[in-house]
């Protein structure tokens, strides 16, 4: 990302369905000294719901923030198995991933579901990380931009520019997730620029220029610097390589 950029990079770990509460605390104990004093980037770690409270407690007062991997749009109610934003906030959670491709795929989350969650997260003062991205076939057929535009159009529906400041977008090409092969810095940069233009058209210059657009998909210590050297890439959402605190710390300190 550009040194002159006003956007503070965000490096976020998405643990997916890994680690018990005890393992999450051990991770926090290992990570904190490795990134102590690191202020260049915002650092967030997103454990499972079960491990969130103990992880948030372990990193309290440090430069590592706790995030959730999802949330329900309602504050409370008869929604078996769900967790709401006020519940997350009550245990010190500040960030929340919304619309991850795995939730869209396995849990059939729609763009409208993501939109409802985004509106709720903003209302609750959380930092939402909204995931968008295309599958391999869509890229090969030249439909990437159409897919991203649809995800953004619906995902950002009803968002007012004055409320959009906290929104983070994560571009995660689905073909790169868990593949070991990230998008090339060139492809990622070009796609991020397209996303920022689309945000500009909907929400104006100030929002677009301030919005952090993260890249996700096989980010690892060896490719982070190449990806984050791109002016349009404002951080990373890291899956597999975030599970080891040393590897994640290397990514944070790229
Ligand atoms: P990997 O880093 O394991 O490819 O996962 C990316 C991802 O889905 C992060 O949300």
Boltz pocket constraint, residues with backbone or C-beta under 6 A from the ligand:
constraints:
  - pocket:
      binder: B
      contacts: [[A, 14], [A, 100], [A, 172], [A, 176], [A, 177], [A, 178], [A, 179], [A, 180], [A, 216], [A, 217], [A, 218], [A, 219], [A, 237], [A, 238], [A, 239], [A, 240], [A, 241]]
      max_distance: 6.0
